[in-house]
């Protein structure tokens, strides 16, 4: 894990925090950074709502979203245990976890993943979610990788709890979570619109949504709102190779 790549990643994350902060864009960047700098195949960020139910906020690919959804629906799996315990949960071989999480283990193995690391999003005694890292071969992160992963989880946590000293921590977190959940719903709707327009899969649609946001100087949430509402730039329509007008 080259030091220059790590430095570049954390500079990029810090730059995102000090500019116009958007929680969805930031969490997507955290998930992407895990795949980019760690030897993992998929990553997902989950946050707990006011009822202590985990919700998927960001994933590195659609395959990760489906796995997270199955885990949360069955209320069993590494991220659920990680959140409840506030401790790292690592399983080097999911074949050995059939009795521990029968439904989740079967689903993960069927999707081609054989191992997982889950790290808490925690500030001191408070855990607000989990970072899930999936592997296609039996293994877990080494010591250095685990430290970097926990640092990414800590950055994600701090980004949401940065107003802690105001004394409005619960209120601020609840507000940001609600905003993030709403934004994620709109993003999923926009991905569906683009997938149909492009006759593509959801990962391709998400890449196109990000391109539209980047080209227009928008957040991903802002771009999704435009696409769902049908208010999109004419120049962008012309660049949709193979899309239907």
C-alpha positions as CSV (number, residue, x, y, z in Angstrom):
1,X,0.0,0.0,0.0
2,X,2.1,2.9,-1.3
3,X,2.3,5.9,1.0
4,X,1.7,8.4,-1.8
5,X,-1.7,6.7,-2.6
6,X,-2.7,6.9,1.0
7,X,-1.7,10.5,1.3
8,X,-3.6,11.4,-1.9
9,X,-6.7,9.6,-0.7
10,X,-6.8,11.4,2.6
11,X,-6.1,14.8,1.0
12,X,-9.1,14.1,-1.3
13,X,-11.3,13.2,1.6
14,X,-10.2,16.3,3.5
15,X,-10.8,18.6,0.5
16,X,-14.4,17.2,0.3
17,X,-15.0,18.1,3.9
18,X,-13.8,21.7,3.8
19,X,-15.7,22.6,0.6
20,X,-19.5,22.3,0.1
21,X,-20.1,19.2,2.2
22,X,-22.5,16.6,0.9
23,X,-22.9,13.5,3.0
24,X,-23.9,11.2,0.2
25,X,-21.0,12.3,-2.0
26,X,-18.6,11.9,0.9
27,X,-19.8,8.4,1.9
28,X,-19.6,7.3,-1.8
29,X,-16.0,8.6,-1.8
30,X,-15.2,6.6,1.4
31,X,-16.6,3.4,-0.2
32,X,-14.7,4.0,-3.4
33,X,-11.5,4.8,-1.5
34,X,-11.7,1.5,0.3
35,X,-11.7,-0.4,-2.9
36,X,-9.0,1.8,-4.4
37,X,-6.4,1.6,-1.7
38,X,-7.3,-1.6,0.2
39,X,-7.2,-5.1,-1.2
40,X,-11.0,-5.4,-1.1
41,X,-13.5,-6.1,-3.8
42,X,-16.6,-4.3,-2.6
43,X,-17.3,-1.7,0.2
44,X,-20.5,-0.4,1.8
45,X,-21.3,2.3,4.4
46,X,-24.3,1.8,6.7
47,X,-25.7,4.2,9.2
48,X,-28.3,3.6,12.0
49,X,-31.5,5.5,12.0
50,X,-33.2,6.8,15.2
51,X,-34.7,3.4,15.8
52,X,-31.2,1.8,15.6
53,X,-31.9,0.1,12.3
54,X,-29.1,0.1,9.8
55,X,-29.6,1.7,6.4
56,X,-27.3,1.5,3.4
57,X,-26.0,5.0,2.6
58,X,-23.1,4.3,0.1
59,X,-21.7,1.3,-1.8
60,X,-18.9,0.9,-4.3
61,X,-21.1,-1.1,-6.7
62,X,-24.6,-2.4,-7.1
63,X,-23.5,-5.9,-6.1
64,X,-22.6,-4.5,-2.7
65,X,-26.0,-2.8,-2.4
66,X,-27.8,-6.1,-3.0
67,X,-25.7,-7.9,-0.3
68,X,-26.2,-5.1,2.2
69,X,-30.0,-5.2,1.5
70,X,-30.1,-8.9,2.1
71,X,-28.1,-8.6,5.3
72,X,-30.4,-5.9,6.7
73,X,-33.6,-7.6,5.7
74,X,-32.5,-10.8,7.4
75,X,-31.2,-8.8,10.4
76,X,-28.1,-10.9,10.6
77,X,-24.5,-10.5,9.3
78,X,-21.2,-8.8,10.1
79,X,-22.4,-5.2,9.9
80,X,-25.3,-5.9,12.2
81,X,-23.1,-7.6,14.8
82,X,-20.4,-4.9,14.3
83,X,-22.9,-2.1,15.0
84,X,-24.4,-3.8,18.0
85,X,-21.1,-4.7,19.6
86,X,-19.1,-1.6,18.5
87,X,-16.2,-3.9,17.6
88,X,-14.6,-5.2,14.4
89,X,-16.0,-8.3,13.0
90,X,-13.8,-10.3,10.5
91,X,-14.6,-13.6,8.9
92,X,-11.9,-15.1,6.7
93,X,-14.1,-17.8,5.3
94,X,-17.8,-17.4,5.1
95,X,-18.2,-21.1,4.5
96,X,-17.4,-21.5,8.2
97,X,-20.2,-18.9,9.1
98,X,-23.2,-21.0,8.0
99,X,-24.4,-21.6,11.5
100,X,-23.5,-18.0,12.6
101,X,-25.4,-16.2,9.8
102,X,-27.1,-18.8,7.7
103,X,-29.0,-16.6,5.3
104,X,-26.4,-14.0,4.9
105,X,-23.5,-16.5,4.5
106,X,-25.5,-18.3,1.7
107,X,-26.3,-15.1,-0.1
108,X,-22.7,-13.8,0.1
109,X,-21.2,-17.1,-1.1
110,X,-23.8,-17.3,-3.9
111,X,-22.8,-13.8,-5.0
112,X,-19.1,-14.8,-5.2
113,X,-17.8,-13.4,-1.9
114,X,-16.0,-15.6,0.6
115,X,-14.8,-13.3,3.3
116,X,-15.8,-10.0,5.0
117,X,-14.5,-7.4,7.4
118,X,-16.9,-5.0,9.2
119,X,-15.6,-2.0,11.1
120,X,-17.6,0.3,13.4
121,X,-18.3,3.9,12.7
122,X,-17.6,5.0,16.2
123,X,-16.7,8.1,18.1
124,X,-15.6,7.3,21.7
125,X,-18.5,5.2,23.1
126,X,-20.9,6.0,20.4
127,X,-21.4,3.7,17.3
128,X,-23.5,5.1,14.5
129,X,-23.0,2.5,11.8
130,X,-20.6,0.1,10.1
131,X,-18.2,-0.1,7.2
132,X,-18.5,-3.4,5.3
133,X,-15.6,-4.7,3.2
134,X,-16.1,-7.8,1.0
135,X,-13.5,-10.2,-0.5
136,X,-13.9,-12.7,-3.3
137,X,-11.3,-15.0,-1.8
138,X,-10.9,-16.3,1.8
139,X,-8.9,-13.7,3.7
140,X,-9.2,-10.7,6.0
141,X,-7.3,-7.4,6.0
142,X,-3.8,-7.4,7.5
143,X,-2.9,-5.2,10.4
144,X,-1.9,-2.2,8.2
145,X,-5.0,-2.6,6.0
146,X,-7.2,-2.8,9.1
147,X,-5.7,0.4,10.5
148,X,-6.3,2.2,7.2
149,X,-9.9,0.9,7.0
150,X,-10.6,2.0,10.6
151,X,-9.2,5.4,9.7
152,X,-11.6,5.7,6.8
153,X,-14.5,4.6,9.1
154,X,-13.4,7.2,11.6
155,X,-13.3,10.0,9.0
156,X,-16.8,9.0,7.9
157,X,-18.0,9.2,11.5
158,X,-16.3,12.5,12.2
159,X,-17.9,14.0,9.0
160,X,-21.3,13.3,10.5
161,X,-20.5,14.2,14.1
162,X,-18.3,17.3,13.5
163,X,-20.8,19.5,15.3
164,X,-20.6,17.3,18.5
165,X,-19.4,20.2,20.7
166,X,-22.6,22.2,19.9
167,X,-24.6,19.9,22.2
168,X,-27.0,19.1,19.4
169,X,-25.3,15.9,18.4
170,X,-28.4,13.7,18.3
171,X,-30.4,16.4,16.5
172,X,-27.7,17.1,13.9
173,X,-27.1,13.4,13.3
174,X,-30.8,12.6,12.9
175,X,-31.2,15.5,10.5
176,X,-28.2,14.5,8.4
177,X,-29.2,10.8,8.3
178,X,-32.7,11.8,7.2
179,X,-31.3,14.0,4.5
180,X,-28.9,11.3,3.4
181,X,-31.7,8.7,3.3
182,X,-33.9,11.0,1.2
183,X,-31.0,11.8,-1.1
184,X,-30.2,8.1,-1.6
185,X,-33.8,7.4,-2.6
186,X,-33.7,10.2,-5.2
187,X,-30.3,8.9,-6.5
188,X,-31.8,5.4,-6.8
189,X,-34.7,6.8,-8.8
190,X,-32.3,8.7,-11.1
191,X,-30.2,5.6,-11.6
192,X,-33.4,3.8,-12.7
193,X,-34.3,6.6,-15.2
194,X,-30.8,6.5,-16.6
195,X,-30.6,2.7,-16.8
196,X,-33.8,2.6,-18.8
197,X,-32.7,5.5,-21.0
198,X,-29.3,3.9,-21.7
199,X,-30.5,0.3,-21.6
200,X,-27.7,-0.3,-19.2
201,X,-27.1,-1.9,-15.8
202,X,-27.3,0.2,-12.6
203,X,-23.5,0.5,-12.1
204,X,-23.3,2.1,-15.6
205,X,-26.2,4.3,-14.8
206,X,-24.5,5.5,-11.6
207,X,-21.3,6.2,-13.4
208,X,-23.3,8.3,-15.9
209,X,-25.1,10.1,-13.0
210,X,-21.7,11.0,-11.5
211,X,-20.4,12.2,-14.8
212,X,-23.4,14.5,-15.2
213,X,-22.9,15.8,-11.6
214,X,-19.2,16.4,-12.2
215,X,-19.7,18.1,-15.6
216,X,-22.3,20.4,-14.1
217,X,-20.5,21.2,-10.9
218,X,-23.3,19.6,-8.9
219,X,-23.5,17.2,-6.0
220,X,-24.7,13.7,-6.9
221,X,-27.9,14.4,-5.1
222,X,-28.4,17.6,-7.0
223,X,-27.8,15.9,-10.3
224,X,-30.3,13.1,-9.3
225,X,-33.0,15.7,-8.5
226,X,-32.5,17.3,-12.0
227,X,-32.7,13.9,-13.8
228,X,-35.8,12.7,-11.8
229,X,-37.5,16.1,-12.5
230,X,-36.7,15.9,-16.2
231,X,-34.7,19.2,-16.1
232,X,-31.4,18.2,-17.7
233,X,-28.9,20.1,-19.8
234,X,-29.2,19.8,-23.6
235,X,-25.5,19.3,-24.1
236,X,-25.7,16.3,-21.7
237,X,-28.5,14.7,-23.7
238,X,-26.3,14.8,-26.8
239,X,-23.5,12.9,-25.1
240,X,-25.6,10.0,-24.0
241,X,-24.3,7.5,-26.5
242,X,-27.1,5.2,-27.6
243,X,-29.6,6.8,-25.3
244,X,-33.2,7.5,-26.2
245,X,-34.5,11.1,-26.3
